[in-house]
Amino acid sequence: MSTELRIVRLPHGADLPLPAYQSALAAGLDLLAAVAADAPAAIAPGGRAMIPTGIAIALPPGSEGQIRPRSGLAIHHGVTVLNAPGTIDADYRGELQVILVNHGAETVIITRAMRIAQLIVAPIQHVVLVECTELTATERQAGGFGSTGSTIKHS
């Protein structure tokens, strides 16, 4: 099943390819950095930067955009999306920008057209809040943060 996603190339991203799936079964569209060719973004260890993509989108009502990290940047450079996943609401029409953070040991240079993150389009559901005095009981109850067990083996 496919859904139409309207997209506008902004002037500083006009020459870049549109976001694309990198394989037939890929979940996310790769987003590209629309930094100036002569002014790459340098992210020092522990630093962060807002990277423009040069595009704006119109998500369908009932959906959200999720900005997720790219595993290659994470494993090879320690770079990830700071607010992962970043949320794009269906009524937002501004430029998509990605907040990257460098958890690595060396400065990372983000160059023009570099694949920096993935865009996932997902359905959302609005809920109606119903205030009550108690919640239905479950086996787990309020247990959290590891209460269902750990599969990590320590040596």
Secondary structure, 3 states (H helix, E strand, C coil): CCCCCEEEECHHHCCCCCCECCCCCCCCEEEECCCCCCCCEEECCCCEEEEEEEEEEECCCCEEEEEECCHHHHHHHCEEECCCCEEECCCCCCEEEEEEEECCCCCEEECCCCEEEEEEEEECCCCCCCCCCCCCCCCCCCCCCCCCCCCCCCC
